[in-house]
Amino acid sequence: MIQTKARALCAAAATLLAVGSLAWPMGARGQTADGVVQPPVSALVKTAPLRRQALARELAVLGDVATGKVEGVNFPSAGQVARLLVSPGQQVRRGTPLVVLSSDPAAQLAYTQAGTAVHFAREELRRNEELFALQLATSAQVDAARRALRDAEANLAAQGKLGGATAEATVKAPFDGVVTAIAVAQGDRVQPGAQILQLGRAEALRVMLGIEPDERPLVRAGLPVVITTLQEGGPSARGTVALVQDIVDAKSRLVGVAVTVPRAPSTSFLIPGMHVRASIELGKTEAWVVPRDAVLTDASGAHLYQVAGGKARRAAVRVARQTGAAVAVEGEALDAGQPVVVLGNYELQDGMPVREGGQ
């Protein structure tokens, strides 16, 4: 009985050894059960050269469109607002009537009195000249009369400039612009030199941007700026940094940057008061540029695959900037002599054999 069991165990062990001797060589040679040798598994990919390119460094910010330099419009004399001819936001040309003012009664009275003084001084000069011809007046008296006439005429001219010469006066736009604010209402009485309205210059627009305080050293006057709408694919305009403020706004906690945008047909989409996004061009920088499809992301971070010796090599990267279909990346493992996989990289693993399309 014991001998029978021993013989059975020996037979089973021999069978296992025979099977193992067959299975091991077949797996090592990549053979199937019928002995056919299979080629190693490889991935079909498409590659592109890794190139270094100079890219513009940009600072993306938001801001608001405003008119050009805003200037106050006033009237030299006192008066009453008879008619308002414009409204806030209205575009006006140089010489366009803005406000009609009725002259102040006191100014009209002063002008009339000045005219009377001129008439009296002229008659006094004529009388003294006649007396001087008859040797009944001295030359000093004639000179005094002439001086009195000059003073009276100067006073009359001044009263005329103060608005006493006319019952109504029209304030006109001193330049092309946009009415940004009106400080008076119809019927209001205004004092001499009081501001009536504010007019923003139309030859250029201003875009007020806000940057973080730690970004203040990067921005300076003269840098180019691209202004776009908040909608993707909208129109754009180019401007120039005109002023970088040296103070942090108490409300926004940002530093203000004023950008000048010249008026042109291409900038007609910019309307004072609208919100825009802007890109301040800080300069140029060198970076590795690859197609956007070459960069992958997983739990370990952004990476791409390069081909070295017919095998895929994974290289960790950091995306510095994306411009359209291209991506600027940085990474210590990048090799300029190895092409980058741009198609078929989703199935790759580090060290996997690859073949390019058509091979």
C-alpha positions as CSV (number, residue, x, y, z in Angstrom):
1,M,0.0,0.0,0.0
2,I,2.8,2.3,1.0
3,Q,4.7,1.5,-2.2
4,T,1.7,2.2,-4.3
5,K,1.3,5.8,-2.8
6,A,5.0,6.5,-3.3
7,R,4.9,5.5,-6.9
8,A,1.8,7.8,-7.4
9,L,3.6,10.8,-5.9
10,C,6.7,10.3,-8.0
11,A,4.6,10.2,-11.1
12,A,2.8,13.5,-10.2
13,A,6.1,15.2,-9.5
14,A,7.5,14.1,-12.9
15,T,4.5,15.4,-14.6
16,L,4.8,18.9,-13.0
17,L,8.5,19.1,-13.9
18,A,7.7,18.2,-17.5
19,V,5.1,20.9,-17.8
20,G,7.3,23.5,-16.2
21,S,10.2,22.7,-18.6
22,L,7.8,23.3,-21.5
23,A,6.2,26.5,-20.2
24,W,9.3,28.4,-19.2
25,P,11.2,28.4,-22.5
26,M,8.0,29.3,-24.4
27,G,7.3,32.3,-22.3
28,A,10.9,33.5,-22.6
29,R,10.9,33.2,-26.4
30,G,7.4,34.9,-26.8
31,Q,6.1,31.7,-28.5
32,T,2.5,30.6,-28.7
33,A,1.4,27.1,-28.0
34,D,2.0,26.1,-31.6
35,G,5.5,27.5,-31.5
36,V,5.0,30.8,-33.5
37,V,7.3,33.7,-32.3
38,Q,5.3,37.0,-31.7
39,P,7.0,40.4,-32.1
40,P,7.2,42.6,-29.0
41,V,4.2,44.9,-28.4
42,S,4.7,48.6,-29.6
43,A,2.6,51.7,-29.9
44,L,2.0,53.6,-33.1
45,V,2.7,57.3,-32.5
46,K,3.3,60.6,-34.2
47,T,6.2,62.9,-33.1
48,A,7.3,66.4,-33.5
49,P,10.7,68.0,-32.8
50,L,11.2,69.8,-29.5
51,R,12.1,73.4,-30.2
52,R,13.0,76.4,-28.2
53,Q,11.3,79.7,-28.9
54,A,11.2,83.3,-27.7
55,L,7.8,84.0,-26.1
56,A,6.3,87.2,-24.8
57,R,5.9,87.4,-21.1
58,E,2.5,88.8,-20.3
59,L,0.5,89.9,-17.3
60,A,-3.2,89.3,-17.5
61,V,-5.4,91.9,-15.7
62,L,-8.9,93.4,-15.7
63,G,-9.9,97.0,-16.0
64,D,-12.5,99.6,-17.1
65,V,-12.6,101.8,-20.1
66,A,-12.7,105.6,-19.5
67,T,-12.5,108.7,-21.7
68,G,-9.4,110.6,-22.4
69,K,-8.1,113.3,-20.1
70,V,-11.2,114.9,-18.4
71,E,-11.3,118.7,-18.2
72,G,-13.8,121.0,-16.5
73,V,-15.8,123.5,-18.6
74,N,-16.7,126.8,-16.8
75,F,-18.0,130.3,-17.6
76,P,-16.1,133.4,-16.4
77,S,-19.2,135.4,-15.3
78,A,-22.1,134.8,-13.1
79,G,-25.4,133.9,-14.6
80,Q,-28.3,131.5,-14.7
81,V,-28.6,128.3,-16.7
82,A,-31.2,129.0,-19.3
83,R,-30.9,125.8,-21.4
84,L,-28.9,122.6,-21.2
85,L,-28.1,121.4,-24.7
86,V,-26.2,118.1,-23.9
87,S,-26.5,115.1,-21.7
88,P,-24.0,112.8,-20.0
89,G,-22.3,110.3,-22.4
90,Q,-23.0,112.5,-25.4
91,Q,-20.2,112.9,-28.0
92,V,-19.6,116.5,-29.1
93,R,-17.4,118.2,-31.6
94,R,-15.3,121.3,-31.0
95,G,-17.6,124.3,-31.1
96,T,-20.7,122.4,-30.2
97,P,-23.1,124.5,-28.0
98,L,-23.2,122.9,-24.5
99,V,-25.1,125.4,-22.2
100,V,-27.0,128.7,-22.7
101,L,-26.5,131.1,-19.8
102,S,-28.6,134.2,-19.1
103,S,-26.3,137.0,-17.9
104,D,-26.5,138.1,-14.3
105,P,-28.5,141.4,-13.9
106,A,-25.6,142.8,-11.8
107,A,-23.2,142.1,-14.6
108,Q,-25.5,143.8,-17.2
109,L,-25.7,146.8,-14.9
110,A,-22.0,147.0,-14.4
111,Y,-21.5,146.9,-18.2
112,T,-24.0,149.7,-18.8
113,Q,-22.3,151.8,-16.2
114,A,-18.9,151.1,-17.7
115,G,-20.3,152.2,-21.1
116,T,-21.6,155.4,-19.6
117,A,-18.2,156.0,-18.0
118,V,-16.5,155.7,-21.4
119,H,-18.9,158.2,-23.0
120,F,-18.3,160.7,-20.2
121,A,-14.5,160.2,-20.4
122,R,-14.5,160.7,-24.1
123,E,-16.5,163.9,-23.8
124,E,-14.2,165.1,-21.0
125,L,-11.2,164.6,-23.2
126,R,-12.8,166.5,-26.1
127,R,-13.6,169.4,-23.8
128,N,-10.1,169.6,-22.4
129,E,-8.6,169.5,-25.9
130,E,-10.7,172.4,-27.0
131,L,-9.7,174.4,-23.9
132,F,-6.1,173.6,-24.5
133,A,-6.4,174.9,-28.0
134,L,-7.7,178.2,-26.5
135,Q,-4.9,178.1,-23.9
136,L,-7.5,177.7,-21.2
137,A,-6.3,174.2,-20.1
138,T,-2.9,172.7,-19.4
139,S,-1.3,169.8,-21.1
140,A,-1.5,167.9,-17.8
141,Q,-5.2,168.2,-17.8
142,V,-5.4,166.8,-21.3
143,D,-3.1,163.9,-20.4
144,A,-5.3,163.1,-17.3
145,A,-8.4,163.1,-19.5
146,R,-6.8,160.7,-21.9
147,R,-5.7,158.4,-19.1
148,A,-9.3,158.5,-17.7
149,L,-10.6,157.5,-21.1
150,R,-8.2,154.5,-21.4
151,D,-9.2,153.3,-18.0
152,A,-12.9,153.6,-18.8
153,E,-12.4,151.7,-22.0
154,A,-10.5,148.9,-20.3
155,N,-13.2,148.6,-17.7
156,L,-15.8,148.3,-20.4
157,A,-13.9,145.5,-22.1
158,A,-13.5,143.7,-18.9
159,Q,-17.2,143.9,-18.1
160,G,-18.0,142.6,-21.6
161,K,-15.8,139.6,-21.0
162,L,-17.7,139.0,-17.7
163,G,-20.9,138.6,-19.7
164,G,-22.5,142.0,-19.2
165,A,-22.5,142.8,-22.9
166,T,-25.1,140.3,-23.9
167,A,-28.3,139.0,-22.3
168,E,-27.4,135.4,-23.1
169,A,-24.2,133.6,-23.6
170,T,-23.5,130.1,-25.1
171,V,-20.8,127.9,-23.7
172,K,-19.2,125.8,-26.5
173,A,-17.1,122.7,-26.4
174,P,-13.4,123.7,-26.5
175,F,-12.4,120.3,-28.1
176,D,-13.8,117.0,-29.4
177,G,-14.9,114.9,-26.5
178,V,-17.5,113.1,-24.5
179,V,-19.6,114.7,-21.8
180,T,-18.8,112.8,-18.6
181,A,-20.7,114.8,-16.0
182,I,-23.0,117.8,-15.7
183,A,-22.7,119.8,-12.5
184,V,-25.7,122.1,-13.0
185,A,-29.4,121.9,-13.7
186,Q,-31.6,124.1,-15.8
187,G,-32.5,127.2,-13.7
188,D,-29.4,127.1,-11.5
189,R,-27.5,130.2,-10.8
190,V,-23.7,129.9,-11.2
191,Q,-20.9,131.9,-9.8
192,P,-18.0,133.3,-11.9
193,G,-15.6,130.5,-12.8
194,A,-17.9,127.7,-11.4
195,Q,-17.6,124.4,-13.2
196,I,-20.6,123.7,-15.4
197,L,-19.7,120.2,-16.8
198,Q,-16.8,117.9,-17.4
199,L,-15.6,116.9,-20.9
200,G,-13.4,113.9,-21.6
201,R,-11.1,114.2,-24.6
202,A,-12.0,112.1,-27.6
203,E,-8.7,111.8,-29.4
204,A,-7.7,108.9,-27.1
205,L,-9.3,106.5,-24.6
206,R,-8.0,105.5,-21.2
207,V,-8.2,102.0,-19.8
208,M,-7.7,101.9,-16.0
209,L,-6.2,98.5,-14.9
210,G,-5.5,97.1,-11.5
211,I,-2.4,95.0,-10.7
212,E,-1.3,93.4,-7.5
213,P,1.2,95.4,-5.4
214,D,4.0,92.8,-5.8
215,E,3.6,93.1,-9.6
216,R,4.3,96.9,-9.5
217,P,8.0,96.5,-10.3
218,L,7.2,94.6,-13.5
219,V,5.1,97.3,-15.1
220,R,6.5,100.6,-16.4
221,A,5.3,103.4,-18.7
222,G,5.7,102.6,-22.4
223,L,5.0,98.9,-22.2
224,P,2.5,97.7,-24.9
225,V,-0.9,96.4,-23.9
226,V,-3.5,94.4,-25.7
227,I,-7.1,95.2,-24.7
228,T,-9.9,92.6,-25.4
229,T,-13.5,92.2,-24.4
230,L,-14.6,89.8,-21.7
231,Q,-16.1,87.5,-24.3
232,E,-13.8,84.9,-25.9
233,G,-12.9,85.6,-29.5
234,G,-13.9,89.3,-29.3
235,P,-12.1,92.2,-31.0
236,S,-8.9,93.6,-29.6
237,A,-7.1,96.9,-29.5
238,R,-3.5,97.9,-28.7
239,G,-2.5,100.6,-26.2
240,T,0.5,101.8,-24.2
241,V,1.0,102.1,-20.4
242,A,0.9,105.8,-19.7
243,L,1.1,105.8,-15.9
244,V,1.7,103.4,-13.0
245,Q,0.4,104.7,-9.7
246,D,2.6,104.6,-6.6
247,I,-0.3,104.0,-4.3
248,V,-2.6,101.1,-3.4
249,D,-6.3,101.8,-3.9
250,A,-8.1,101.6,-0.5
251,K,-11.1,99.7,-1.9
252,S,-9.7,97.3,-4.5
253,R,-6.3,96.9,-2.7
254,L,-4.7,97.1,-6.2
255,V,-2.2,99.5,-7.9
256,G,-3.8,101.5,-10.7
257,V,-2.3,101.4,-14.2
258,A,-3.5,103.9,-16.9
259,V,-3.3,102.8,-20.5
260,T,-3.8,105.1,-23.4
261,V,-5.6,103.7,-26.5
262,P,-5.6,105.9,-29.6
263,R,-9.0,106.5,-31.3
264,A,-9.3,104.5,-34.5
265,P,-12.0,102.5,-36.3
266,S,-10.5,99.3,-34.9
267,T,-11.1,100.6,-31.3
268,S,-14.7,101.7,-31.8
269,F,-15.9,98.7,-29.7
270,L,-14.4,100.3,-26.6
271,I,-17.1,102.2,-24.8
272,P,-16.4,104.3,-21.7
273,G,-17.6,102.4,-18.7
274,M,-17.3,98.8,-20.0
275,H,-15.2,96.1,-18.3
276,V,-12.3,94.7,-20.3
277,R,-9.4,92.3,-19.9
278,A,-5.9,93.3,-20.8
279,S,-2.6,91.7,-21.4
280,I,0.5,93.8,-20.5
281,E,3.5,92.6,-22.5
282,L,6.5,92.5,-20.1
283,G,9.1,91.3,-22.5
284,K,10.5,88.2,-24.1
285,T,11.6,84.9,-22.6
286,E,13.0,81.6,-24.0
287,A,11.0,78.4,-23.4
288,W,10.5,74.9,-24.8
289,V,7.4,75.0,-27.1
290,V,5.4,71.9,-27.9
291,P,1.9,71.2,-29.4
292,R,-0.8,71.3,-26.8
293,D,-1.7,67.6,-27.4
294,A,1.8,66.6,-26.4
295,V,1.2,67.5,-22.7
296,L,-0.6,65.0,-20.5
297,T,-1.7,65.2,-16.9
298,D,-2.2,62.5,-14.3
299,A,-1.9,62.1,-10.5
300,S,1.8,62.7,-10.7
301,G,1.4,66.0,-12.6
302,A,2.0,67.3,-16.1
303,H,4.3,65.3,-18.4
304,L,5.1,64.3,-22.0
305,Y,6.8,61.5,-23.8
306,Q,9.9,61.7,-25.9
307,V,11.3,59.0,-28.1
308,A,14.8,57.7,-27.3
309,G,16.1,54.6,-29.0
310,G,12.7,53.5,-30.3
311,K,11.2,53.6,-26.8
312,A,8.9,56.1,-25.0
313,R,10.6,58.1,-22.3
314,R,8.4,60.0,-19.8
315,A,9.5,63.5,-18.8
316,A,7.9,65.6,-16.1
317,V,7.2,69.2,-17.2
318,R,5.7,72.4,-15.8
319,V,3.3,74.4,-18.1
320,A,4.6,78.0,-18.2
321,R,2.2,79.4,-20.7
322,Q,-0.4,78.3,-23.3
323,T,-0.8,80.2,-26.5
324,G,-3.4,78.9,-28.9
325,A,-2.3,75.4,-30.0
326,A,1.1,75.6,-28.5
327,V,2.3,75.2,-24.9
328,A,5.5,76.6,-23.3
329,V,6.9,74.0,-20.9
330,E,9.8,73.7,-18.5
331,G,11.5,70.6,-17.3
332,E,14.9,69.3,-16.3
333,A,14.4,66.0,-18.0
334,L,13.7,67.4,-21.5
335,D,16.2,66.5,-24.2
336,A,16.4,68.7,-27.2
337,G,17.6,65.8,-29.4
338,Q,14.6,63.6,-28.8
339,P,11.3,64.2,-30.6
340,V,8.1,64.7,-28.6
341,V,5.1,62.3,-29.0
342,V,2.0,64.4,-30.1
343,L,-0.3,61.6,-31.1
344,G,-0.9,58.2,-29.5
345,N,0.7,59.3,-26.2
346,Y,-2.4,58.4,-24.1
347,E,-1.6,54.7,-24.3
348,L,2.1,55.0,-23.6
349,Q,4.1,53.9,-20.6
350,D,7.7,54.7,-19.7
351,G,10.0,52.4,-21.7
352,M,7.3,51.1,-24.1
353,P,8.5,50.4,-27.6
354,V,7.0,52.8,-30.2
355,R,6.9,53.1,-33.9
356,E,6.0,56.2,-35.9
357,G,3.1,56.3,-38.4
358,G,4.0,54.6,-41.7
359,Q,6.5,52.3,-40.1
